[in-house]
Amino acid sequence: MQALGTLVGVFEWHALVTNHFSGRITRTEAGTKTVREVMNGLLPTERGRWERAYKQFERAWHLAWPHVERHECLELPENLRKMMIDRDSSMIWFIADSTNEGICPLALTQWLVERHNELVQVVGQAIGYPARKVSSRLLSRNDCIYYDEGELMRFLRSRCVTYGVGGKLNFDFKQMEQQLRRELTRPEITIELRGFQWLGESFSAGNELKTVINQRDIMPDITDRLKAELASPALANLCLQKVQMSISFILKSGGSLSAEHAGELLLSDYLRSVLSESPDCLPSACARSEIHLWHVDAFVKLLRQLINKDPMDSIDPKYKVDLPKELEEMLLAVRSELPDGIADVLGGFAETRLTETWIGDEYPILDTLDAIREDLSIDNEGFEKIQRNLPKELMMKHWAAVYRALRS
């Protein structure tokens, strides 16, 4: 139960790490950078807050991690369950994520919240009054349980035990129960963790970006110049990392930017003035002089094309079933009737959503597209073309094959 008192610090740690590193660090860098190095690089005004949160996170890990056996449906392998962290551990173990090492801090946090909520629910049932709920973003010390066996025994000896006739011990269990109710009457915690964005990895931000800054296409002549200057996949990838870092910070700043005028700012000026990057951080003179914030979405799409990364490479195999010959012929026959951007839509959704398997492979593709319609960068007329022409026999298992047929 002692570990439950660390929850405020645990969520504080997640918030600090996400705000400081999301969109600014690659998995490789997180694997080589230790907590000690991160702490030493902080400003003195920031270090105290990080130290307090780290100590609570480390304490939670050492107290609770030996008892965590699984994360949702995944049984944790023995090598992960034996992991113990300290200041010389790499940051990869401290960043909550749904894959690889990041599962550990995520599973630890969920386990602590589940144990907290179980106790709270028992008390709620006993007193006949359901507990209120509090978001993990708003969690305070008053919402957590700070009680253990030692405190219970001290209360029992001092308040609940009396000596009867002949030295017989009398226990006042009703008073002890009332004490437990007072100490354990807390709100249930609802976990709200912002997803961590790894630098250089694909993420769906285009539609979110439009809510902050209206986006425009890049002029064809500028596109040709960019292709010439960023012909190397390595250069395009370096440029993409800088752009993704900018997107992450633009989305964080949200309302502080004017949707009407912010788009006029050059991306290179934003990188220099806001993120303190060097004037030549974008490895293209054309990008530095022509790409404004209202071009960012289109620039990301162009860079991904230059890198030539197949968005289907990373998706789960269940979505890579070949099309039957007759179904492929049906699709190719209507390809010219579909909107131009449909292949990009399929590619973007695959990169961000189909690395996991929560959508059934026999679920119709049309139903999936309808469910995410508001997030698609396709107008109503274009979506009606999809509904009218895309074969209804196409299932989620055909996603990769449909993408390649439309891209060819």
Backbone torsions as a table, in degrees:
resi	resn	phi	psi	omega
1	MET	NA	-23.0	-179.5
2	GLN	-58.8	-33.5	-177.2
3	ALA	-64.9	-25.1	-177.9
4	LEU	-65.6	-24.9	178.7
5	GLY	-74.1	-4.6	180.0
6	THR	-94.7	-1.6	-170.5
7	LEU	-60.2	-38.1	178.1
8	VAL	-60.1	-45.4	179.0
9	GLY	-65.6	-37.1	179.2
10	VAL	-62.2	-47.8	179.9
11	PHE	-70.7	-31.0	174.8
12	GLU	-63.8	-40.6	178.5
13	TRP	-61.6	-48.3	179.7
14	HIS	-57.8	-42.6	-178.9
15	ALA	-65.3	-43.3	179.9
16	LEU	-62.8	-46.3	-178.0
17	VAL	-64.1	-44.7	-178.7
18	THR	-65.2	-45.5	-179.2
19	ASN	-64.5	-34.3	-175.0
20	HIS	-83.8	-37.3	-169.6
21	PHE	-114.6	-21.1	-175.7
22	SER	-59.5	126.8	-178.0
23	GLY	80.8	2.6	-176.0
24	ARG	-126.5	-3.3	-176.1
25	ILE	-138.5	141.0	176.2
26	THR	-89.6	164.9	176.3
27	ARG	-59.8	-39.5	-179.4
28	THR	-62.1	-44.5	179.0
29	GLU	-64.2	-39.6	178.8
30	ALA	-65.5	-29.6	179.0
31	GLY	-75.3	-19.9	-178.3
32	THR	-104.7	-12.4	-177.8
33	LYS	-98.5	128.6	-179.9
34	THR	-92.0	163.8	177.3
35	VAL	-61.5	-40.0	-179.7
36	ARG	-59.4	-43.0	179.4
37	GLU	-65.0	-39.5	177.8
38	VAL	-62.5	-47.2	-179.2
39	MET	-60.8	-43.0	-178.6
40	ASN	-66.1	-24.4	-178.6
41	GLY	-89.4	-1.3	-179.1
42	LEU	-80.7	155.1	173.0
43	LEU	-67.8	147.0	179.3
44	PRO	-54.8	-33.1	-179.2
45	THR	-71.0	-20.5	-179.1
46	GLU	-95.9	-25.1	-167.2
47	ARG	-62.4	-37.0	-177.3
48	GLY	-60.2	-44.0	-179.8
49	ARG	-64.9	-42.8	178.1
50	TRP	-63.9	-41.1	-179.5
51	GLU	-60.9	-46.3	-179.3
52	ARG	-61.8	-44.6	-179.2
53	ALA	-66.9	-41.1	-179.5
54	TYR	-62.2	-44.8	-178.8
55	LYS	-59.3	-40.2	178.3
56	GLN	-68.6	-40.2	179.3
57	PHE	-64.6	-45.2	179.3
58	GLU	-62.8	-41.8	179.0
59	ARG	-62.8	-42.6	178.2
60	ALA	-60.1	-43.2	-179.6
61	TRP	-62.2	-48.6	-175.9
62	HIS	-67.8	-31.4	-179.9
63	LEU	-81.9	-40.3	-169.2
64	ALA	-104.4	-29.8	-172.7
65	TRP	-56.9	-37.5	178.1
66	PRO	-59.4	-17.5	-177.9
67	HIS	-98.6	-6.9	-178.5
68	VAL	-86.3	120.3	-175.6
69	GLU	-109.3	-21.9	-176.5
70	ARG	-152.3	161.5	173.0
71	HIS	-122.2	107.4	-175.2
72	GLU	54.4	-118.6	-178.3
73	CYS	-89.0	-5.4	-175.9
74	LEU	-91.0	121.1	173.5
75	GLU	-80.3	124.6	-175.2
76	LEU	-69.8	131.3	177.8
77	PRO	-66.3	158.8	-173.8
78	GLU	-59.9	-37.7	-177.7
79	ASN	-64.9	-33.1	176.9
80	LEU	-73.7	-38.6	-177.0
81	ARG	-68.2	-22.5	-179.9
82	LYS	-88.4	-6.9	-175.1
83	MET	-68.0	128.6	174.0
84	MET	-122.7	132.8	-174.1
85	ILE	-97.8	155.6	169.2
86	ASP	-152.9	-171.4	-175.3
87	ARG	-68.1	-17.9	179.4
88	ASP	-96.2	6.3	173.5
89	SER	-77.9	152.1	-179.1
90	SER	-75.3	153.8	-176.5
91	MET	-63.1	-19.4	-178.9
92	ILE	-58.4	-26.4	180.0
93	TRP	-82.8	-6.9	-173.3
94	PHE	-112.3	2.5	-177.8
95	ILE	-110.1	112.1	-177.6
96	ALA	-66.1	128.2	-177.6
97	ASP	-152.2	165.7	-177.7
98	SER	-91.2	0.8	-179.6
99	THR	-136.0	162.0	174.1
100	ASN	52.3	-141.8	-175.9
101	GLU	-61.5	-27.9	-178.1
102	GLY	-62.2	-17.6	176.9
103	ILE	-62.3	-32.6	-174.7
104	CYS	-62.7	-56.5	178.4
105	PRO	-63.3	-30.4	178.0
106	LEU	-68.9	-45.3	179.4
107	ALA	-65.1	-39.2	178.1
108	LEU	-60.4	-46.8	-178.9
109	THR	-62.8	-45.2	180.0
110	GLN	-64.0	-39.3	179.6
111	TRP	-62.8	-44.4	179.4
112	LEU	-62.0	-43.7	-179.6
113	VAL	-65.8	-39.7	178.3
114	GLU	-62.0	-42.9	179.6
115	ARG	-65.7	-41.8	177.4
116	HIS	-58.6	-49.0	-176.6
117	ASN	-67.1	-33.5	177.2
118	GLU	-61.0	-46.7	178.7
119	LEU	-62.6	-44.6	-179.1
120	VAL	-61.8	-40.3	-179.8
121	GLN	-66.9	-37.7	177.2
122	VAL	-61.0	-45.0	179.2
123	VAL	-64.6	-41.9	179.3
124	GLY	-59.7	-41.4	177.8
125	GLN	-66.4	-37.5	-178.1
126	ALA	-66.9	-37.2	-177.8
127	ILE	-94.6	-3.8	177.7
128	GLY	71.6	25.3	-178.4
129	TYR	-139.5	111.8	-177.0
130	PRO	-63.2	144.9	-178.4
131	ALA	-71.8	146.7	172.5
132	ARG	-73.5	169.2	-178.7
133	LYS	-115.4	147.8	177.5
134	VAL	-134.7	138.0	177.2
135	SER	-72.3	144.7	177.2
136	SER	-61.3	-22.4	178.2
137	ARG	-69.7	-23.6	-176.1
138	LEU	-112.2	14.4	-174.6
139	LEU	-66.4	136.8	176.5
140	SER	-128.1	171.6	179.8
141	ARG	-58.6	-35.0	-178.5
142	ASN	-68.0	-13.9	-178.9
143	ASP	-92.4	-8.4	-173.8
144	CYS	-105.5	163.9	-178.3
145	ILE	-97.2	118.4	176.3
146	TYR	-117.5	79.9	-176.0
147	TYR	-154.7	144.9	178.6
148	ASP	-145.7	-178.8	-176.3
149	GLU	-62.7	-35.7	-179.1
150	GLY	-62.7	-46.2	178.9
151	GLU	-64.6	-37.7	178.5
152	LEU	-63.4	-43.0	-179.8
153	MET	-66.6	-37.1	178.2
154	ARG	-64.6	-41.5	177.8
155	PHE	-66.0	-40.7	179.8
156	LEU	-60.5	-46.2	-177.5
157	ARG	-68.6	-36.7	-173.9
158	SER	-87.4	-26.2	-172.5
159	ARG	-122.3	-20.1	-169.7
160	CYS	-114.4	2.4	-177.1
161	VAL	-121.0	128.7	173.8
162	THR	-131.6	157.0	179.6
163	TYR	-97.9	129.2	177.7
164	GLY	-98.9	-163.5	-179.8
165	VAL	-62.7	132.7	178.9
166	GLY	72.7	19.1	178.1
167	GLY	81.0	10.6	179.6
168	LYS	-68.6	136.0	179.5
169	LEU	-86.0	131.4	175.1
170	ASN	-112.6	129.7	-178.2
171	PHE	-108.9	130.0	177.7
172	ASP	-97.7	82.8	-175.7
173	PHE	-71.0	-24.7	178.6
174	LYS	-64.9	-42.0	178.5
175	GLN	-66.2	-37.2	178.2
176	MET	-65.4	-39.7	178.2
177	GLU	-63.5	-41.1	178.3
178	GLN	-62.8	-38.5	177.4
179	GLN	-63.3	-43.9	179.0
180	LEU	-63.1	-38.9	178.1
181	ARG	-62.5	-42.0	179.2
182	ARG	-63.0	-43.5	-175.7
183	GLU	-74.7	-29.0	-173.3
184	LEU	-105.0	2.1	175.6
185	THR	-78.5	95.2	-177.3
186	ARG	-136.3	164.0	176.9
187	PRO	-75.4	153.6	170.4
188	GLU	-72.5	146.9	-178.6
189	ILE	-101.3	129.6	172.8
190	THR	-103.2	120.3	-177.3
191	ILE	-74.3	126.1	173.7
192	GLU	-133.7	92.7	179.5
193	LEU	-109.8	128.4	176.2
194	ARG	-71.8	133.3	-179.2
195	GLY	-62.0	141.8	-179.9
196	PHE	-88.1	131.2	178.7
197	GLN	-102.1	115.0	177.1
198	TRP	-79.4	132.0	179.4
199	LEU	-62.3	133.1	177.5
200	GLY	90.0	-6.9	178.8
201	GLU	-103.6	148.7	-175.7
202	SER	-66.5	142.8	172.8
203	PHE	-152.4	151.0	-175.6
204	SER	-88.3	98.6	-177.8
205	ALA	-124.6	-8.5	-174.5
206	GLY	-56.8	-46.6	-177.5
207	ASN	-70.7	-35.2	175.5
208	GLU	-65.0	-39.6	-177.9
209	LEU	-62.2	-35.5	-179.2
210	LYS	-63.4	-26.2	179.2
211	THR	-73.8	-17.8	179.8
212	VAL	-102.0	-45.5	-178.9
213	ILE	-134.1	123.7	176.0
214	ASN	-60.3	135.8	-174.9
215	GLN	-103.9	149.7	178.7
216	ARG	-130.0	160.3	174.5
217	ASP	-78.5	159.0	176.2
218	ILE	-89.0	137.3	-179.9
219	MET	-62.0	145.0	-176.5
220	PRO	-55.7	-40.4	-178.6
221	ASP	-66.6	-35.7	177.5
222	ILE	-69.7	-38.1	177.2
223	THR	-58.8	-43.3	179.5
224	ASP	-62.9	-41.6	179.1
225	ARG	-65.2	-40.6	179.0
226	LEU	-63.7	-41.8	179.0
227	LYS	-61.8	-37.6	180.0
228	ALA	-69.6	-40.8	-176.4
229	GLU	-80.1	-24.2	-177.8
230	LEU	-115.2	36.2	-177.2
231	ALA	-64.8	-29.1	179.4
232	SER	-75.0	127.1	176.8
233	PRO	-57.1	-32.9	-179.9
234	ALA	-65.7	-43.2	178.2
235	LEU	-65.8	-42.4	179.5
236	ALA	-62.6	-38.5	179.4
237	ASN	-67.0	-41.2	176.9
238	LEU	-60.6	-43.0	179.6
239	CYS	-65.1	-40.2	-179.6
240	LEU	-62.4	-38.2	178.3
241	GLN	-61.0	-43.0	179.3
242	LYS	-64.8	-40.5	-178.9
243	VAL	-66.8	-42.6	179.5
244	GLN	-64.1	-36.5	176.4
245	MET	-62.9	-40.8	178.2
246	SER	-63.4	-44.4	-179.8
247	ILE	-59.1	-44.0	-179.6
248	SER	-57.7	-43.5	-178.0
249	PHE	-75.2	-33.6	176.7
250	ILE	-62.8	-43.7	-179.9
251	LEU	-66.6	-34.6	177.9
252	LYS	-67.8	-39.4	-176.7
253	SER	-73.4	-27.1	172.2
254	GLY	48.1	-114.1	-172.3
255	GLY	-65.6	-11.8	-179.9
256	SER	-72.8	-12.1	177.3
257	LEU	-102.4	142.7	177.4
258	SER	-86.6	118.7	-177.7
259	ALA	-60.9	-27.2	-176.1
260	GLU	-78.5	-38.6	-172.5
261	HIS	-113.9	-17.7	-175.3
262	ALA	-62.9	-30.8	-178.1
263	GLY	-61.8	-21.5	-179.1
264	GLU	-70.6	-21.8	-176.6
265	LEU	-68.7	134.2	175.9
266	LEU	-65.5	140.4	177.6
267	LEU	-58.9	-40.3	-179.6
268	SER	-63.8	-37.0	177.3
269	ASP	-68.3	-37.1	177.6
270	TYR	-64.1	-44.8	179.1
271	LEU	-61.1	-39.7	-177.4
272	ARG	-74.5	-46.7	-171.9
273	SER	-82.9	-33.6	-176.2
274	VAL	-97.2	-42.2	-175.6
275	LEU	-102.1	3.1	175.8
276	SER	58.6	33.5	175.7
277	GLU	-83.5	163.2	-179.7
278	SER	-72.5	156.2	-178.1
279	PRO	-58.6	-27.3	-178.3
280	ASP	-106.4	29.2	-177.0
281	CYS	-66.2	-27.7	173.4
282	LEU	-85.6	121.7	-173.3
283	PRO	-80.2	43.3	179.1
284	SER	-155.3	122.0	179.0
285	ALA	-62.7	-37.1	179.0
286	CYS	-64.5	-43.6	179.1
287	ALA	-62.4	-39.8	-178.8
288	ARG	-66.2	-32.6	-174.0
289	SER	-100.0	-17.8	-172.0
290	GLU	-119.5	-21.9	-175.6
291	ILE	-88.6	114.3	176.7
292	HIS	-97.9	171.9	-179.8
293	LEU	-63.6	-24.5	178.6
294	TRP	-79.6	-2.1	176.4
295	HIS	-102.0	-2.2	-168.8
296	VAL	-58.3	-45.5	-177.8
297	ASP	-60.3	-47.2	179.5
298	ALA	-66.2	-34.9	179.6
299	PHE	-65.5	-39.9	178.0
300	VAL	-61.4	-44.5	179.5
301	LYS	-61.2	-41.8	179.5
302	LEU	-64.6	-44.5	-179.3
303	LEU	-62.2	-39.2	178.8
304	ARG	-65.1	-35.7	175.7
305	GLN	-64.6	-40.9	-179.0
306	LEU	-67.5	-36.9	177.6
307	ILE	-68.8	-23.3	177.2
308	ASN	62.2	39.4	178.2
309	LYS	-88.9	122.8	177.8
310	ASP	-75.2	115.2	-177.9
311	PRO	-63.6	-12.7	179.7
312	MET	-85.6	-8.9	-177.3
313	ASP	-62.3	-36.0	-171.4
314	SER	-97.3	0.5	-176.6
315	ILE	-82.1	162.4	-177.9
316	ASP	-66.1	143.2	-178.2
317	PRO	-57.9	-24.1	-178.3
318	LYS	-64.2	-17.8	-179.8
319	TYR	-101.0	16.0	-175.3
320	LYS	-119.2	27.6	179.8
321	VAL	-75.4	136.5	-179.8
322	ASP	-66.0	152.3	176.7
323	LEU	-78.3	138.2	169.5
324	PRO	-59.8	150.1	-173.7
325	LYS	-55.0	-45.7	-176.8
326	GLU	-68.1	-33.8	179.0
327	LEU	-71.8	-36.3	176.6
328	GLU	-63.3	-40.5	179.1
329	GLU	-65.6	-38.6	176.7
330	MET	-61.5	-42.4	-178.6
331	LEU	-66.2	-46.1	-178.8
332	LEU	-64.6	-30.2	-179.2
333	ALA	-68.5	-27.7	-178.0
334	VAL	-105.8	4.1	-175.7
335	ARG	-55.4	-40.8	-177.9
336	SER	-69.9	-15.8	179.7
337	GLU	-89.6	-7.3	-178.0
338	LEU	-91.5	153.6	179.7
339	PRO	-64.4	150.7	-175.1
340	ASP	-59.2	-35.4	-172.8
341	GLY	-85.5	7.6	-172.9
342	ILE	-67.1	-35.6	179.2
343	ALA	-64.4	-40.9	177.3
344	ASP	-63.2	-38.0	178.1
345	VAL	-62.5	-46.8	179.5
346	LEU	-62.8	-40.9	179.7
347	GLY	-65.5	-45.3	180.0
348	GLY	-63.4	-42.1	179.6
349	PHE	-65.6	-39.6	-179.8
350	ALA	-61.8	-44.6	-178.3
351	GLU	-61.6	-36.0	-172.0
352	THR	-99.3	-23.6	-172.9
353	ARG	-120.4	-24.9	-171.0
354	LEU	-98.6	10.9	170.9
355	THR	-74.9	-18.2	173.8
356	GLU	-109.0	173.8	-167.3
357	THR	-119.7	27.0	-174.7
358	TRP	-73.9	-16.8	175.5
359	ILE	-93.4	127.7	-178.5
360	GLY	-63.5	143.2	-176.8
361	ASP	-71.2	-17.4	178.3
362	GLU	-98.0	11.3	179.4
363	TYR	-81.6	134.4	-177.7
364	PRO	-63.2	137.5	178.0
365	ILE	-61.3	-39.3	-180.0
366	LEU	-60.1	-38.1	179.0
367	ASP	-67.3	-37.7	177.7
368	THR	-64.8	-46.1	179.4
369	LEU	-62.4	-37.3	178.4
370	ASP	-65.4	-36.7	-178.9
371	ALA	-68.0	-28.4	-178.1
372	ILE	-108.4	19.8	-173.3
373	ARG	-54.1	-41.8	-176.8
374	GLU	-66.1	-22.5	-178.4
375	ASP	-91.4	-5.0	-175.1
376	LEU	-85.2	142.5	177.8
377	SER	-88.4	49.4	179.3
378	ILE	-130.3	132.8	-178.2
379	ASP	-74.3	175.1	-176.0
380	ASN	-61.2	-39.8	179.7
381	GLU	-63.2	-42.8	178.7
382	GLY	-64.6	-39.0	-179.3
383	PHE	-68.8	-35.2	176.3
384	GLU	-63.4	-34.9	176.0
385	LYS	-63.6	-40.4	178.1
386	ILE	-62.4	-48.4	-178.7
387	GLN	-61.9	-34.6	-175.4
388	ARG	-79.9	-32.4	-169.3
389	ASN	-113.4	-28.7	-177.2
390	LEU	-68.1	126.2	-177.6
391	PRO	-56.6	131.9	-178.6
392	LYS	-70.3	-15.9	-179.0
393	GLU	-77.4	-8.8	-179.3
394	LEU	-72.7	127.1	-179.5
395	MET	-111.0	168.1	-179.4
396	MET	-57.3	-31.7	-179.6
397	LYS	-63.7	-18.5	-179.4
398	HIS	-94.4	6.3	-170.1
399	TRP	-53.7	-51.8	-177.8
400	ALA	-62.9	-41.2	-179.1
401	ALA	-65.8	-38.3	177.6
402	VAL	-64.9	-43.8	179.3
403	TYR	-57.7	-47.9	-175.8
404	ARG	-69.0	-34.6	178.1
405	ALA	-66.2	-38.8	-179.8
406	LEU	-78.2	-26.8	-179.4
407	ARG	-79.4	-28.6	-174.1
408	SER	-67.8	NA	NA
